[in-house]
Amino acid sequence: MPKTGVYLIFCLENKRVYVGSAACVGGIKKRFNSHRATLRKNRHHSILLQRSWNKYGEDAFLFTPLEYIDEPTRCIEREQWWIDRLKPFFNICLIAGSPLGKKHSEEARKRMSLSHKGKKLSSEHIAKIIASRKGIKYSLESKLKMSAWQIGKKLSPEHIAKVVAANTGKKRSEESRFRMSLAQKEVNRKLTPEHKAKIAAAQKGRKHSPEHIAKVAAIHRGKIISKEIRAKISIAKTGAKNPRSKPILCIELDKKFESTGLAAKFLRETTINSKALNSSIGSCARGNGKYSHAYGFTWRYL
C-alpha cells in the first residue's frame, strides 16, 4: 500500500528546500511524480522552485520522505510542524493546506480569467458548488468589502438579460426573504440619489399584468401596518405633490398651502379642527368662483 506522510524536495546547489505532504491515494510516490511532471513542463505552482529547477537542472534535486504517517488526516498537521521547523524557501504558502499569502501577478490573473471565459459548468458541478457554499456566514467586514468591490462595476446587457431570466418566476421562501431583509438592515444600506433616479427611470411606464396586480393585492390584503410604519409613510409623503393638486389660500390666516391635503393637515395638527378633511376645503374653494367657508375660514385656489 502506498505510504502517506511528509516529504522534502532539496536543491543540492543552493541548499534550499520545499516541504509538502501526501494524504492522497498513491501517497508520497505519486506526489513526487506530480512535482517532477509539472517542473519538467515549466508549470510548477512554486515559481521559486521552478526557477531553481530551470537553472540547475533535474539532477540537482533530491526527493526524499521526511516522515511516514499511518493516519492521512494528520498529514497537514505534521506538514505544518516541519514547515515551522525548516522554514522552506521554495514554499510560497507557509500555512499547510492553505493558499493564504499567495499573490498572483496581474498577468496570471488575466490568464486565469481568460481560461475560464466561455466555460460552461455542468448541472451537477453547479449543484455541488451551491451545496458547498450553503450555510456560509460572512462577517460584516467581508460584506462591506464585497459591496465596495461591486461599486462602479457595469454589467453587460447580455449579463443583465441572463440575471433577469434566471430570476423570472423565482419564488423565495419566507426564510430567505427574512434573511435578505436582515442583511440590508445590517449594512445600513442607503441608496444614492443617482441610484434612486435609475430605479425610478427603470420603473417609469412599466405596466404590470392583471395577474401580478392580483398577487400584490393578495399579499397586502389584511396586512396590519404598525403606527411606526404609518408615521414613516406620512413623513415621507408630506410635501409630496400630486400632479392634479393646486395651491390654496386661507384668506383669514393669509397662509398659502401647496394642496388641500396639507391645509387639512394644518388644521388637524393645530387643533383648530381635529376632523378637517381636504375634500371639504376643496369643495368650498370651487364654489362658483365665490369665496366660501369651511371650518370657519375662507378658501380659494391660486
MODELLER restraints for C-alpha pairs under 7 A, 6 or more apart:
rsr = mdl.restraints
at = mdl.atoms
rsr.add(forms.Gaussian(group=physical.xy_distance, feature=features.Distance(at['CA:2:A'], at['CA:26:A']), mean=5.31, stdev=0.5))
rsr.add(forms.Gaussian(group=physical.xy_distance, feature=features.Distance(at['CA:2:A'], at['CA:27:A']), mean=5.10, stdev=0.5))
rsr.add(forms.Gaussian(group=physical.xy_distance, feature=features.Distance(at['CA:3:A'], at['CA:27:A']), mean=5.02, stdev=0.5))
rsr.add(forms.Gaussian(group=physical.xy_distance, feature=features.Distance(at['CA:3:A'], at['CA:28:A']), mean=6.25, stdev=0.5))
rsr.add(forms.Gaussian(group=physical.xy_distance, feature=features.Distance(at['CA:3:A'], at['CA:68:A']), mean=6.61, stdev=0.5))
rsr.add(forms.Gaussian(group=physical.xy_distance, feature=features.Distance(at['CA:4:A'], at['CA:22:A']), mean=5.35, stdev=0.5))
rsr.add(forms.Gaussian(group=physical.xy_distance, feature=features.Distance(at['CA:4:A'], at['CA:23:A']), mean=5.24, stdev=0.5))
rsr.add(forms.Gaussian(group=physical.xy_distance, feature=features.Distance(at['CA:4:A'], at['CA:27:A']), mean=4.50, stdev=0.5))
rsr.add(forms.Gaussian(group=physical.xy_distance, feature=features.Distance(at['CA:4:A'], at['CA:28:A']), mean=5.64, stdev=0.5))
rsr.add(forms.Gaussian(group=physical.xy_distance, feature=features.Distance(at['CA:4:A'], at['CA:68:A']), mean=5.89, stdev=0.5))
rsr.add(forms.Gaussian(group=physical.xy_distance, feature=features.Distance(at['CA:4:A'], at['CA:69:A']), mean=5.70, stdev=0.5))
rsr.add(forms.Gaussian(group=physical.xy_distance, feature=features.Distance(at['CA:4:A'], at['CA:70:A']), mean=6.86, stdev=0.5))
rsr.add(forms.Gaussian(group=physical.xy_distance, feature=features.Distance(at['CA:4:A'], at['CA:72:A']), mean=6.35, stdev=0.5))
rsr.add(forms.Gaussian(group=physical.xy_distance, feature=features.Distance(at['CA:5:A'], at['CA:21:A']), mean=5.61, stdev=0.5))
rsr.add(forms.Gaussian(group=physical.xy_distance, feature=features.Distance(at['CA:5:A'], at['CA:22:A']), mean=5.48, stdev=0.5))
rsr.add(forms.Gaussian(group=physical.xy_distance, feature=features.Distance(at['CA:5:A'], at['CA:23:A']), mean=6.55, stdev=0.5))
rsr.add(forms.Gaussian(group=physical.xy_distance, feature=features.Distance(at['CA:5:A'], at['CA:28:A']), mean=6.65, stdev=0.5))
rsr.add(forms.Gaussian(group=physical.xy_distance, feature=features.Distance(at['CA:5:A'], at['CA:67:A']), mean=5.59, stdev=0.5))
rsr.add(forms.Gaussian(group=physical.xy_distance, feature=features.Distance(at['CA:5:A'], at['CA:68:A']), mean=4.34, stdev=0.5))
rsr.add(forms.Gaussian(group=physical.xy_distance, feature=features.Distance(at['CA:5:A'], at['CA:69:A']), mean=4.65, stdev=0.5))
rsr.add(forms.Gaussian(group=physical.xy_distance, feature=features.Distance(at['CA:5:A'], at['CA:75:A']), mean=5.66, stdev=0.5))
rsr.add(forms.Gaussian(group=physical.xy_distance, feature=features.Distance(at['CA:6:A'], at['CA:20:A']), mean=5.80, stdev=0.5))
rsr.add(forms.Gaussian(group=physical.xy_distance, feature=features.Distance(at['CA:6:A'], at['CA:21:A']), mean=4.18, stdev=0.5))
rsr.add(forms.Gaussian(group=physical.xy_distance, feature=features.Distance(at['CA:6:A'], at['CA:22:A']), mean=6.38, stdev=0.5))
rsr.add(forms.Gaussian(group=physical.xy_distance, feature=features.Distance(at['CA:6:A'], at['CA:65:A']), mean=6.15, stdev=0.5))
rsr.add(forms.Gaussian(group=physical.xy_distance, feature=features.Distance(at['CA:6:A'], at['CA:66:A']), mean=5.44, stdev=0.5))
rsr.add(forms.Gaussian(group=physical.xy_distance, feature=features.Distance(at['CA:6:A'], at['CA:67:A']), mean=5.19, stdev=0.5))
rsr.add(forms.Gaussian(group=physical.xy_distance, feature=features.Distance(at['CA:6:A'], at['CA:68:A']), mean=6.50, stdev=0.5))
rsr.add(forms.Gaussian(group=physical.xy_distance, feature=features.Distance(at['CA:6:A'], at['CA:75:A']), mean=6.62, stdev=0.5))
rsr.add(forms.Gaussian(group=physical.xy_distance, feature=features.Distance(at['CA:6:A'], at['CA:79:A']), mean=5.80, stdev=0.5))
rsr.add(forms.Gaussian(group=physical.xy_distance, feature=features.Distance(at['CA:7:A'], at['CA:19:A']), mean=5.96, stdev=0.5))
rsr.add(forms.Gaussian(group=physical.xy_distance, feature=features.Distance(at['CA:7:A'], at['CA:20:A']), mean=5.48, stdev=0.5))
rsr.add(forms.Gaussian(group=physical.xy_distance, feature=features.Distance(at['CA:7:A'], at['CA:21:A']), mean=5.89, stdev=0.5))
rsr.add(forms.Gaussian(group=physical.xy_distance, feature=features.Distance(at['CA:7:A'], at['CA:64:A']), mean=5.84, stdev=0.5))
rsr.add(forms.Gaussian(group=physical.xy_distance, feature=features.Distance(at['CA:7:A'], at['CA:65:A']), mean=4.06, stdev=0.5))
rsr.add(forms.Gaussian(group=physical.xy_distance, feature=features.Distance(at['CA:7:A'], at['CA:66:A']), mean=4.77, stdev=0.5))
rsr.add(forms.Gaussian(group=physical.xy_distance, feature=features.Distance(at['CA:7:A'], at['CA:67:A']), mean=6.77, stdev=0.5))
rsr.add(forms.Gaussian(group=physical.xy_distance, feature=features.Distance(at['CA:8:A'], at['CA:17:A']), mean=6.73, stdev=0.5))
rsr.add(forms.Gaussian(group=physical.xy_distance, feature=features.Distance(at['CA:8:A'], at['CA:18:A']), mean=5.71, stdev=0.5))
rsr.add(forms.Gaussian(group=physical.xy_distance, feature=features.Distance(at['CA:8:A'], at['CA:19:A']), mean=4.83, stdev=0.5))
rsr.add(forms.Gaussian(group=physical.xy_distance, feature=features.Distance(at['CA:8:A'], at['CA:20:A']), mean=6.52, stdev=0.5))
rsr.add(forms.Gaussian(group=physical.xy_distance, feature=features.Distance(at['CA:8:A'], at['CA:63:A']), mean=5.98, stdev=0.5))
rsr.add(forms.Gaussian(group=physical.xy_distance, feature=features.Distance(at['CA:8:A'], at['CA:64:A']), mean=5.36, stdev=0.5))
rsr.add(forms.Gaussian(group=physical.xy_distance, feature=features.Distance(at['CA:8:A'], at['CA:65:A']), mean=5.94, stdev=0.5))
rsr.add(forms.Gaussian(group=physical.xy_distance, feature=features.Distance(at['CA:8:A'], at['CA:66:A']), mean=6.17, stdev=0.5))
rsr.add(forms.Gaussian(group=physical.xy_distance, feature=features.Distance(at['CA:9:A'], at['CA:17:A']), mean=5.57, stdev=0.5))
rsr.add(forms.Gaussian(group=physical.xy_distance, feature=features.Distance(at['CA:9:A'], at['CA:18:A']), mean=4.98, stdev=0.5))
rsr.add(forms.Gaussian(group=physical.xy_distance, feature=features.Distance(at['CA:9:A'], at['CA:19:A']), mean=6.57, stdev=0.5))
rsr.add(forms.Gaussian(group=physical.xy_distance, feature=features.Distance(at['CA:9:A'], at['CA:61:A']), mean=6.70, stdev=0.5))
rsr.add(forms.Gaussian(group=physical.xy_distance, feature=features.Distance(at['CA:9:A'], at['CA:62:A']), mean=5.66, stdev=0.5))
rsr.add(forms.Gaussian(group=physical.xy_distance, feature=features.Distance(at['CA:9:A'], at['CA:63:A']), mean=4.70, stdev=0.5))
rsr.add(forms.Gaussian(group=physical.xy_distance, feature=features.Distance(at['CA:9:A'], at['CA:64:A']), mean=6.53, stdev=0.5))
rsr.add(forms.Gaussian(group=physical.xy_distance, feature=features.Distance(at['CA:10:A'], at['CA:16:A']), mean=6.06, stdev=0.5))
rsr.add(forms.Gaussian(group=physical.xy_distance, feature=features.Distance(at['CA:10:A'], at['CA:17:A']), mean=4.57, stdev=0.5))
rsr.add(forms.Gaussian(group=physical.xy_distance, feature=features.Distance(at['CA:10:A'], at['CA:18:A']), mean=6.58, stdev=0.5))
rsr.add(forms.Gaussian(group=physical.xy_distance, feature=features.Distance(at['CA:10:A'], at['CA:61:A']), mean=5.55, stdev=0.5))
rsr.add(forms.Gaussian(group=physical.xy_distance, feature=features.Distance(at['CA:10:A'], at['CA:62:A']), mean=5.00, stdev=0.5))
rsr.add(forms.Gaussian(group=physical.xy_distance, feature=features.Distance(at['CA:10:A'], at['CA:63:A']), mean=6.52, stdev=0.5))
rsr.add(forms.Gaussian(group=physical.xy_distance, feature=features.Distance(at['CA:11:A'], at['CA:17:A']), mean=6.27, stdev=0.5))
rsr.add(forms.Gaussian(group=physical.xy_distance, feature=features.Distance(at['CA:11:A'], at['CA:60:A']), mean=5.80, stdev=0.5))
rsr.add(forms.Gaussian(group=physical.xy_distance, feature=features.Distance(at['CA:11:A'], at['CA:61:A']), mean=4.62, stdev=0.5))
rsr.add(forms.Gaussian(group=physical.xy_distance, feature=features.Distance(at['CA:11:A'], at['CA:62:A']), mean=6.43, stdev=0.5))
rsr.add(forms.Gaussian(group=physical.xy_distance, feature=features.Distance(at['CA:12:A'], at['CA:60:A']), mean=5.38, stdev=0.5))
rsr.add(forms.Gaussian(group=physical.xy_distance, feature=features.Distance(at['CA:12:A'], at['CA:61:A']), mean=6.01, stdev=0.5))
rsr.add(forms.Gaussian(group=physical.xy_distance, feature=features.Distance(at['CA:13:A'], at['CA:60:A']), mean=6.37, stdev=0.5))
rsr.add(forms.Gaussian(group=physical.xy_distance, feature=features.Distance(at['CA:16:A'], at['CA:88:A']), mean=6.91, stdev=0.5))
rsr.add(forms.Gaussian(group=physical.xy_distance, feature=features.Distance(at['CA:16:A'], at['CA:89:A']), mean=5.94, stdev=0.5))
rsr.add(forms.Gaussian(group=physical.xy_distance, feature=features.Distance(at['CA:17:A'], at['CA:88:A']), mean=5.14, stdev=0.5))
rsr.add(forms.Gaussian(group=physical.xy_distance, feature=features.Distance(at['CA:17:A'], at['CA:89:A']), mean=5.94, stdev=0.5))
rsr.add(forms.Gaussian(group=physical.xy_distance, feature=features.Distance(at['CA:17:A'], at['CA:90:A']), mean=5.90, stdev=0.5))
rsr.add(forms.Gaussian(group=physical.xy_distance, feature=features.Distance(at['CA:18:A'], at['CA:88:A']), mean=5.33, stdev=0.5))
rsr.add(forms.Gaussian(group=physical.xy_distance, feature=features.Distance(at['CA:18:A'], at['CA:89:A']), mean=6.66, stdev=0.5))
rsr.add(forms.Gaussian(group=physical.xy_distance, feature=features.Distance(at['CA:18:A'], at['CA:90:A']), mean=4.92, stdev=0.5))
rsr.add(forms.Gaussian(group=physical.xy_distance, feature=features.Distance(at['CA:18:A'], at['CA:91:A']), mean=5.61, stdev=0.5))
rsr.add(forms.Gaussian(group=physical.xy_distance, feature=features.Distance(at['CA:19:A'], at['CA:83:A']), mean=6.48, stdev=0.5))
rsr.add(forms.Gaussian(group=physical.xy_distance, feature=features.Distance(at['CA:19:A'], at['CA:88:A']), mean=6.40, stdev=0.5))
rsr.add(forms.Gaussian(group=physical.xy_distance, feature=features.Distance(at['CA:19:A'], at['CA:91:A']), mean=6.87, stdev=0.5))
rsr.add(forms.Gaussian(group=physical.xy_distance, feature=features.Distance(at['CA:20:A'], at['CA:79:A']), mean=6.34, stdev=0.5))
rsr.add(forms.Gaussian(group=physical.xy_distance, feature=features.Distance(at['CA:21:A'], at['CA:75:A']), mean=6.03, stdev=0.5))
rsr.add(forms.Gaussian(group=physical.xy_distance, feature=features.Distance(at['CA:21:A'], at['CA:76:A']), mean=6.72, stdev=0.5))
rsr.add(forms.Gaussian(group=physical.xy_distance, feature=features.Distance(at['CA:21:A'], at['CA:79:A']), mean=5.91, stdev=0.5))
rsr.add(forms.Gaussian(group=physical.xy_distance, feature=features.Distance(at['CA:22:A'], at['CA:28:A']), mean=5.28, stdev=0.5))
rsr.add(forms.Gaussian(group=physical.xy_distance, feature=features.Distance(at['CA:22:A'], at['CA:31:A']), mean=6.50, stdev=0.5))
rsr.add(forms.Gaussian(group=physical.xy_distance, feature=features.Distance(at['CA:22:A'], at['CA:75:A']), mean=6.92, stdev=0.5))
rsr.add(forms.Gaussian(group=physical.xy_distance, feature=features.Distance(at['CA:23:A'], at['CA:72:A']), mean=4.81, stdev=0.5))
rsr.add(forms.Gaussian(group=physical.xy_distance, feature=features.Distance(at['CA:23:A'], at['CA:75:A']), mean=6.23, stdev=0.5))
rsr.add(forms.Gaussian(group=physical.xy_distance, feature=features.Distance(at['CA:32:A'], at['CA:63:A']), mean=7.00, stdev=0.5))
rsr.add(forms.Gaussian(group=physical.xy_distance, feature=features.Distance(at['CA:38:A'], at['CA:44:A']), mean=4.96, stdev=0.5))
rsr.add(forms.Gaussian(group=physical.xy_distance, feature=features.Distance(at['CA:39:A'], at['CA:50:A']), mean=6.08, stdev=0.5))
rsr.add(forms.Gaussian(group=physical.xy_distance, feature=features.Distance(at['CA:42:A'], at['CA:50:A']), mean=6.61, stdev=0.5))
rsr.add(forms.Gaussian(group=physical.xy_distance, feature=features.Distance(at['CA:44:A'], at['CA:50:A']), mean=5.97, stdev=0.5))
rsr.add(forms.Gaussian(group=physical.xy_distance, feature=features.Distance(at['CA:46:A'], at['CA:90:A']), mean=6.60, stdev=0.5))
rsr.add(forms.Gaussian(group=physical.xy_distance, feature=features.Distance(at['CA:46:A'], at['CA:91:A']), mean=6.71, stdev=0.5))
rsr.add(forms.Gaussian(group=physical.xy_distance, feature=features.Distance(at['CA:46:A'], at['CA:92:A']), mean=6.12, stdev=0.5))
rsr.add(forms.Gaussian(group=physical.xy_distance, feature=features.Distance(at['CA:48:A'], at['CA:90:A']), mean=5.47, stdev=0.5))
rsr.add(forms.Gaussian(group=physical.xy_distance, feature=features.Distance(at['CA:49:A'], at['CA:90:A']), mean=5.27, stdev=0.5))
rsr.add(forms.Gaussian(group=physical.xy_distance, feature=features.Distance(at['CA:69:A'], at['CA:75:A']), mean=6.78, stdev=0.5))
rsr.add(forms.Gaussian(group=physical.xy_distance, feature=features.Distance(at['CA:76:A'], at['CA:96:A']), mean=5.84, stdev=0.5))
rsr.add(forms.Gaussian(group=physical.xy_distance, feature=features.Distance(at['CA:76:A'], at['CA:97:A']), mean=6.32, stdev=0.5))
rsr.add(forms.Gaussian(group=physical.xy_distance, feature=features.Distance(at['CA:79:A'], at['CA:96:A']), mean=6.26, stdev=0.5))
rsr.add(forms.Gaussian(group=physical.xy_distance, feature=features.Distance(at['CA:80:A'], at['CA:95:A']), mean=6.57, stdev=0.5))
rsr.add(forms.Gaussian(group=physical.xy_distance, feature=features.Distance(at['CA:80:A'], at['CA:96:A']), mean=5.26, stdev=0.5))
rsr.add(forms.Gaussian(group=physical.xy_distance, feature=features.Distance(at['CA:83:A'], at['CA:94:A']), mean=6.73, stdev=0.5))
rsr.add(forms.Gaussian(group=physical.xy_distance, feature=features.Distance(at['CA:92:A'], at['CA:102:A']), mean=6.24, stdev=0.5))
rsr.add(forms.Gaussian(group=physical.xy_distance, feature=features.Distance(at['CA:93:A'], at['CA:99:A']), mean=5.89, stdev=0.5))
rsr.add(forms.Gaussian(group=physical.xy_distance, feature=features.Distance(at['CA:93:A'], at['CA:100:A']), mean=6.23, stdev=0.5))
rsr.add(forms.Gaussian(group=physical.xy_distance, feature=features.Distance(at['CA:93:A'], at['CA:101:A']), mean=5.87, stdev=0.5))
rsr.add(forms.Gaussian(group=physical.xy_distance, feature=features.Distance(at['CA:93:A'], at['CA:102:A']), mean=5.98, stdev=0.5))
rsr.add(forms.Gaussian(group=physical.xy_distance, feature=features.Distance(at['CA:245:A'], at['CA:259:A']), mean=5.70, stdev=0.5))
rsr.add(forms.Gaussian(group=physical.xy_distance, feature=features.Distance(at['CA:246:A'], at['CA:258:A']), mean=6.50, stdev=0.5))
rsr.add(forms.Gaussian(group=physical.xy_distance, feature=features.Distance(at['CA:246:A'], at['CA:259:A']), mean=5.57, stdev=0.5))
rsr.add(forms.Gaussian(group=physical.xy_distance, feature=features.Distance(at['CA:246:A'], at['CA:301:A']), mean=6.68, stdev=0.5))
rsr.add(forms.Gaussian(group=physical.xy_distance, feature=features.Distance(at['CA:247:A'], at['CA:257:A']), mean=5.63, stdev=0.5))
rsr.add(forms.Gaussian(group=physical.xy_distance, feature=features.Distance(at['CA:247:A'], at['CA:258:A']), mean=4.24, stdev=0.5))
rsr.add(forms.Gaussian(group=physical.xy_distance, feature=features.Distance(at['CA:247:A'], at['CA:259:A']), mean=5.07, stdev=0.5))
rsr.add(forms.Gaussian(group=physical.xy_distance, feature=features.Distance(at['CA:247:A'], at['CA:301:A']), mean=6.05, stdev=0.5))
rsr.add(forms.Gaussian(group=physical.xy_distance, feature=features.Distance(at['CA:247:A'], at['CA:302:A']), mean=5.60, stdev=0.5))
rsr.add(forms.Gaussian(group=physical.xy_distance, feature=features.Distance(at['CA:248:A'], at['CA:256:A']), mean=5.86, stdev=0.5))
rsr.add(forms.Gaussian(group=physical.xy_distance, feature=features.Distance(at['CA:248:A'], at['CA:257:A']), mean=5.30, stdev=0.5))
rsr.add(forms.Gaussian(group=physical.xy_distance, feature=features.Distance(at['CA:248:A'], at['CA:258:A']), mean=6.36, stdev=0.5))
rsr.add(forms.Gaussian(group=physical.xy_distance, feature=features.Distance(at['CA:248:A'], at['CA:259:A']), mean=6.07, stdev=0.5))
rsr.add(forms.Gaussian(group=physical.xy_distance, feature=features.Distance(at['CA:248:A'], at['CA:260:A']), mean=6.56, stdev=0.5))
rsr.add(forms.Gaussian(group=physical.xy_distance, feature=features.Distance(at['CA:248:A'], at['CA:299:A']), mean=6.89, stdev=0.5))
rsr.add(forms.Gaussian(group=physical.xy_distance, feature=features.Distance(at['CA:248:A'], at['CA:300:A']), mean=5.74, stdev=0.5))
rsr.add(forms.Gaussian(group=physical.xy_distance, feature=features.Distance(at['CA:248:A'], at['CA:301:A']), mean=4.38, stdev=0.5))
rsr.add(forms.Gaussian(group=physical.xy_distance, feature=features.Distance(at['CA:248:A'], at['CA:302:A']), mean=5.56, stdev=0.5))
rsr.add(forms.Gaussian(group=physical.xy_distance, feature=features.Distance(at['CA:249:A'], at['CA:255:A']), mean=5.85, stdev=0.5))
rsr.add(forms.Gaussian(group=physical.xy_distance, feature=features.Distance(at['CA:249:A'], at['CA:256:A']), mean=4.54, stdev=0.5))
rsr.add(forms.Gaussian(group=physical.xy_distance, feature=features.Distance(at['CA:249:A'], at['CA:257:A']), mean=6.25, stdev=0.5))
rsr.add(forms.Gaussian(group=physical.xy_distance, feature=features.Distance(at['CA:249:A'], at['CA:299:A']), mean=5.66, stdev=0.5))
rsr.add(forms.Gaussian(group=physical.xy_distance, feature=features.Distance(at['CA:249:A'], at['CA:300:A']), mean=5.51, stdev=0.5))
rsr.add(forms.Gaussian(group=physical.xy_distance, feature=features.Distance(at['CA:249:A'], at['CA:301:A']), mean=6.22, stdev=0.5))
rsr.add(forms.Gaussian(group=physical.xy_distance, feature=features.Distance(at['CA:249:A'], at['CA:302:A']), mean=6.72, stdev=0.5))
rsr.add(forms.Gaussian(group=physical.xy_distance, feature=features.Distance(at['CA:250:A'], at['CA:256:A']), mean=6.41, stdev=0.5))
rsr.add(forms.Gaussian(group=physical.xy_distance, feature=features.Distance(at['CA:250:A'], at['CA:297:A']), mean=6.67, stdev=0.5))
rsr.add(forms.Gaussian(group=physical.xy_distance, feature=features.Distance(at['CA:250:A'], at['CA:298:A']), mean=5.89, stdev=0.5))
rsr.add(forms.Gaussian(group=physical.xy_distance, feature=features.Distance(at['CA:250:A'], at['CA:299:A']), mean=4.89, stdev=0.5))
rsr.add(forms.Gaussian(group=physical.xy_distance, feature=features.Distance(at['CA:251:A'], at['CA:298:A']), mean=5.49, stdev=0.5))
rsr.add(forms.Gaussian(group=physical.xy_distance, feature=features.Distance(at['CA:251:A'], at['CA:299:A']), mean=6.16, stdev=0.5))
rsr.add(forms.Gaussian(group=physical.xy_distance, feature=features.Distance(at['CA:252:A'], at['CA:297:A']), mean=6.33, stdev=0.5))
rsr.add(forms.Gaussian(group=physical.xy_distance, feature=features.Distance(at['CA:252:A'], at['CA:298:A']), mean=6.68, stdev=0.5))
rsr.add(forms.Gaussian(group=physical.xy_distance, feature=features.Distance(at['CA:257:A'], at['CA:263:A']), mean=5.74, stdev=0.5))
rsr.add(forms.Gaussian(group=physical.xy_distance, feature=features.Distance(at['CA:260:A'], at['CA:278:A']), mean=4.87, stdev=0.5))
rsr.add(forms.Gaussian(group=physical.xy_distance, feature=features.Distance(at['CA:260:A'], at['CA:281:A']), mean=6.33, stdev=0.5))
rsr.add(forms.Gaussian(group=physical.xy_distance, feature=features.Distance(at['CA:260:A'], at['CA:282:A']), mean=6.16, stdev=0.5))
rsr.add(forms.Gaussian(group=physical.xy_distance, feature=features.Distance(at['CA:261:A'], at['CA:278:A']), mean=4.86, stdev=0.5))
rsr.add(forms.Gaussian(group=physical.xy_distance, feature=features.Distance(at['CA:264:A'], at['CA:276:A']), mean=5.29, stdev=0.5))
rsr.add(forms.Gaussian(group=physical.xy_distance, feature=features.Distance(at['CA:264:A'], at['CA:277:A']), mean=5.48, stdev=0.5))
rsr.add(forms.Gaussian(group=physical.xy_distance, feature=features.Distance(at['CA:264:A'], at['CA:278:A']), mean=5.16, stdev=0.5))
rsr.add(forms.Gaussian(group=physical.xy_distance, feature=features.Distance(at['CA:267:A'], at['CA:273:A']), mean=5.53, stdev=0.5))
rsr.add(forms.Gaussian(group=physical.xy_distance, feature=features.Distance(at['CA:267:A'], at['CA:274:A']), mean=6.91, stdev=0.5))
rsr.add(forms.Gaussian(group=physical.xy_distance, feature=features.Distance(at['CA:267:A'], at['CA:276:A']), mean=6.35, stdev=0.5))
rsr.add(forms.Gaussian(group=physical.xy_distance, feature=features.Distance(at['CA:268:A'], at['CA:274:A']), mean=4.29, stdev=0.5))
rsr.add(forms.Gaussian(group=physical.xy_distance, feature=features.Distance(at['CA:268:A'], at['CA:275:A']), mean=6.47, stdev=0.5))
rsr.add(forms.Gaussian(group=physical.xy_distance, feature=features.Distance(at['CA:268:A'], at['CA:276:A']), mean=6.04, stdev=0.5))
rsr.add(forms.Gaussian(group=physical.xy_distance, feature=features.Distance(at['CA:280:A'], at['CA:294:A']), mean=6.77, stdev=0.5))
rsr.add(forms.Gaussian(group=physical.xy_distance, feature=features.Distance(at['CA:281:A'], at['CA:294:A']), mean=5.92, stdev=0.5))
rsr.add(forms.Gaussian(group=physical.xy_distance, feature=features.Distance(at['CA:281:A'], at['CA:299:A']), mean=6.98, stdev=0.5))
rsr.add(forms.Gaussian(group=physical.xy_distance, feature=features.Distance(at['CA:284:A'], at['CA:292:A']), mean=5.10, stdev=0.5))
rsr.add(forms.Gaussian(group=physical.xy_distance, feature=features.Distance(at['CA:284:A'], at['CA:293:A']), mean=6.15, stdev=0.5))
rsr.add(forms.Gaussian(group=physical.xy_distance, feature=features.Distance(at['CA:284:A'], at['CA:294:A']), mean=6.36, stdev=0.5))
rsr.add(forms.Gaussian(group=physical.xy_distance, feature=features.Distance(at['CA:284:A'], at['CA:299:A']), mean=6.66, stdev=0.5))
rsr.add(forms.Gaussian(group=physical.xy_distance, feature=features.Distance(at['CA:285:A'], at['CA:291:A']), mean=6.93, stdev=0.5))
rsr.add(forms.Gaussian(group=physical.xy_distance, feature=features.Distance(at['CA:285:A'], at['CA:292:A']), mean=6.36, stdev=0.5))
rsr.add(forms.Gaussian(group=physical.xy_distance, feature=features.Distance(at['CA:285:A'], at['CA:299:A']), mean=5.18, stdev=0.5))
rsr.add(forms.Gaussian(group=physical.xy_distance, feature=features.Distance(at['CA:285:A'], at['CA:300:A']), mean=4.44, stdev=0.5))
rsr.add(forms.Gaussian(group=physical.xy_distance, feature=features.Distance(at['CA:285:A'], at['CA:301:A']), mean=6.01, stdev=0.5))
rsr.add(forms.Gaussian(group=physical.xy_distance, feature=features.Distance(at['CA:291:A'], at['CA:298:A']), mean=6.13, stdev=0.5))
rsr.add(forms.Gaussian(group=physical.xy_distance, feature=features.Distance(at['CA:291:A'], at['CA:299:A']), mean=6.52, stdev=0.5))
rsr.add(forms.Gaussian(group=physical.xy_distance, feature=features.Distance(at['CA:291:A'], at['CA:300:A']), mean=6.58, stdev=0.5))
rsr.add(forms.Gaussian(group=physical.xy_distance, feature=features.Distance(at['CA:292:A'], at['CA:298:A']), mean=5.40, stdev=0.5))
rsr.add(forms.Gaussian(group=physical.xy_distance, feature=features.Distance(at['CA:292:A'], at['CA:299:A']), mean=6.30, stdev=0.5))
rsr.add(forms.Gaussian(group=physical.xy_distance, feature=features.Distance(at['CA:293:A'], at['CA:299:A']), mean=6.61, stdev=0.5))
